[in-house]
Each structure stands twice: as structure tokens, then as C-alpha cells.
Amino acid sequence: MRTSQLLIVIALSCLSTGFTQTWQSINKVGSFETSPNRSFQINRYTNDLWLIQDTKVAVIENDGTIRNFADADFGILWPNDRLQFAFTPTDIYYNINLYGFHSFTGYTSTLIDAGFESYLNMTSNLDTIYVTMANLGGFKKFYNGTVEAYNKNFTKIDAKNAFFYGNNGGTGIYQYFQTTNTINNLNSDPNYLLCIYNDTKFSRNTDTFYVGSTQGISFAYNYDFLDTITPNNTFNMPSANVLEMEFDADDSLWAVFGDVNGDAFALAKLEGDTWTNIYDASNSPIIFSSFFGLEIDTLGNLWVADQQYLHTLLNPNSPGWLSLLENEKAISFSITPNPSADFISVKSETMIDLIEIVDLQGRKVLSTDYHSFNPTVNVVDLKEGSYFIKVVSGNNVEFQQFVKKN
């Protein structure tokens, strides 16, 4: 395990949006070094940020300390080991596909049960951990040092207080009765959107249960689906395809939206019946083509992970360690002509090392290394429309929009 100090190893990019908010982006290179290709999670009991791969893990603790973990901390890790974490008020747990269920409290690995293999998902309900098994062996429950096995085959379990929902990874949502080991299929409820769903989650401060799907969101209380949230009954919803949901400290719903191919392209907040704070490639530094997750901590700080950066919106509740970062002078650059049909000239006061262009869905369409104060970029082959240009100078990054015309 290695520990890094945030002050000297993090690169920043700042971007002001139309909502008078500023993004701050932490570059993984030279800092936590781990791209979250398995998952990006917040331990809601500590606000530590976990970035998880199959073969290594990094955590940014709530004081800004970075710790990197690999085989020496977890045992042998292999690609596709499906390493996952779950948190309780006092403990940390992880599961490795080939080597079972472990405690990681105090960053010390202790094997609990080697039989938790070929599994799908880990979730927690206060002191209880649920693990769903991929070999159709039902699910396992860990509580107070005891492992119990149940023969109901769920893909994922969402449990909160006395409520227990299981799903089958497709269109089926079930109420589970532990005392009788029986289930009740809920997808016949008239307010349930019968379609492929992408995410299931309880709201932060209530027992209301939400299901995000390809057609919108349906929500239930006490196993009764009450209503839906779709483009037909809300305003400005970026799309019907809801990939992920989170709730902020005020219990406001945030969602990540996908296009027709299921690729993330925007996130937004629901206020009343209107979607606000809509962020996409045009007004944020998020690289949606490598989007890995949205998380919101207990103070309401919004964090987004992509393959290269961990992004956060700066606000009065932002962690104190963000203010300690060495925020070097921003790159000052201009683009001419803008719009352009063939070439653009990028003029900067500092040496430009890299220029990338992404479309409004966050897909990278051009990437070129430079070592110049005034490079010329060939955009002849780009389709007509708006794009986002990213300019890198040393450890500094800035973004601007430009328009490609025919």
C-alpha cells in the first residue's frame, strides 16, 4: 500500500458553467493512479472516495490522503475478478470472484468465507451485507459474524431498514419475505415501467425505492409503485434512458442519462417537475465516453469519475483539502476562426502539449500531441456541429467550445 499527499500530485482543470458553478478535476496520473473500470463508490459513513479496478484499488480519504492498494493488500488479483466493495457504519468488506468474501477494516484483509465466489453484486443495509451469486446458488447474507444462505436467485438486492427488494437484472422487481423464503413479483403494478432497468436505489432520507430504466424512472413505497418520472410528465429531461441515480443531502434526485445506444451523455437534477443543472460535454469537463459513475457524499458534494479524472463541483461544502491544491495559472487560449470549415488556430500564452476534441456526447474525435504556443488543428474531416476542445499545458487543462461548419 502506498500513501500520497494530494498537495503535490494532483493536476487540476477548472471550468465555469452556465450555473455559475466551477468544476475541479483531479487527474489520476501521478495521484491515485487507478481508473475505476469496476466501480466508483463513496463510503457514506466516512465520505472516502473509492476507485476500483479488478487488479488495484485507490481511496481518497476525507482529509485528502490517497492510498493505493494492489496484490500485496488483497492477495492475488486477476483481470475479471469482479472486485467489489460494501460498507457498514464500522467496517469495510470486499469480495473477489475467485477468492471469496473478506473484511478490509483498517485496510487489513481478513478472509471470512471463500465460498462467496462466482458472484454478481454486493450491497449493505446498516450492519448487514448481501451478496448475490452468479451460479444460481441464491444469495448470501453476512451479519454479526454469521453467514446465511438463501435459495432465491436475485441479480441485485436493495435493502433498507425493513424493506427488501430483489431484482433479476432484466425487468423483474420482487418483494422478498425472509421468514417464508418467498417472493412477490411487483412488475405487474400499473405504475411500474415494464422495460429493461439500469439502476435501483433507495432515496437517501426515506424508504422510497426508485427504479431507473430505458423508459424513465418508477418509484415505490412499501412495495407499491406510486408513479413514474418520464419525458412525458417532466420538463427538460435529457432522455428517457436513465443509467444511474443518486440523491443529494436534500434528497433531490440526480440522474445520469444515456443515448439510444446506452452511452452516458448527460446528468441532471430533478427539482419539482423540471430537470435543472443539466451537465454534458458542452458545459463540463466530464469525458462521457469513459464515464464510470456519479456519487454524492453526505455533505451534498457531487463527484463524477471518468477514466482520466475525478470531477467535483466546487461549493461551500467542498472538502477542505481541495483548497490546498496547487492551482497553477490557468491556460489562456483562443480559437480562430470560430466557426471554422477546415483549420483552427489555437493561440496560447503557455506551451500547448495536447489538444483533444470531443463531440457533445463526450466521444473523443481527435487527439494530437503538440509542443507549440500556436498550433494549427485540421478539422476538415469533422462533421458539422458543435464540439468541445480540450487544451493541455503541463498539468493544466482548459476547455472551450467551437463550431465546425461546412
Secondary structure, 3 states (H helix, E strand, C coil): CEEECHHHHCCEEEEECCCCCEEEEEECCCCCCCCCCCEEEEECCCCEEEEECCCCEEEECCCCCEEEECHHHHCCCCCCCCCEEEECCCCEEEEECCCEEEECHHHCCEEEECCCCCEEEEEEECCEEEEEECCCCCEEEEECCEEEEECCCCCEEEEECCEEEEECCCCCEEEEECCCCEEEECCCCCCCCCCCEEEEEECCCCCCEEEEECCEEEEEECCEEEEEECCCCCECCCCCCEEEEEECCCCCEEEEEECCCCCEEEEEEEECCEEEEEEECCCCCCCHHHEEEEEECCCCCEEEEECCEEEEEECCCCCHHHHHCCCCCCCCEEEECCCECCEEEEEECCCEEEEEEECCCCCEEEEEEEEECCCEEECCCCCCEEEEEEEEECCEEEEEEEEECC
